[in-house]
Amino acid sequence: MPDTAPKPRFTRNQKIVAVLVLLIGWTALASGWTDKGCNYVPQSYFLVLSHGTPDSNEGCEDEPSGPAYTDNYR
């Protein structure tokens, strides 16, 4: 017998709160990269997506074009 019960839907306020919580979490994770010398926006946010949180050997070093990611951070 097919399930005909209505599927739960999120309200507009619940969606807004969820997006805000995600942005706050993403910002908190990005701040770890700024402590390692990376630009806050957009570089730190991108590094959260591509590398997660920084390990002790990861960070950014000054390059002529701006801070660049390295896995040999001192």
N, C-alpha and C positions, 0 to 999 in steps of 0.2 A: 504494500500500500504506500503510495507516495506521501512524502511529508509535506503537508500543506500549512504548517504553522508558520506564521510570519517570522522572518529573520530579524534579529535585533539590529537596529540602526542607531548610529551615533547622532546625537543632536548637534546643532551648529556650535553651541557652547562647548560641548565635549571635544569636538574637533579642534576648536581654537585652543583650548587648554592643552590638548595633546601636542599640537604644533609648538606651542610656547615651551612646554617641558622639553621637547626634543631640541629646540634651539638653545635653551639654557644649558642642557647637557653637552651639546656640541661645542658651545662657547667655553664651558669649563674644561673640556678636553683640549681645545685649541690653545688655551692659556699655557698648558704644559710645553707646547712648542715655542711660544713666545719667550718663555724662560730660557730656552736654548738658542736664542738669537734669531728666530724666524720672524718674518713680518706677520702681524696679527691677521690682517685681511689682505688677500685671500689665501696666502701661503699656508698659514697654520690650519685653516679650515680644510684645505685640500689634503694636507699631510695627515690629518685625523682620518680622512676617508681612505687614503692610500697606505698609511703605515700604522694607524692606531695611535696609541700614546708613545712618546719617545722613550727608547731605552737609554741607558747611560752613555752609549757610544753614538747616539744619533743626535743631530742638531743641524744648525745652519751656520755656515761660515761666510764671511764677507767676500764677495766677488765684485769685479768692476760693474756688473749689471745689477747688483743687489745681493742680499743673502741667498745662498744656495744650499740645498739639502746635502748632508754628508753623513755617512755611517762611520766616520772616523772623527767624531766630535771630541774635543778636548775639554 
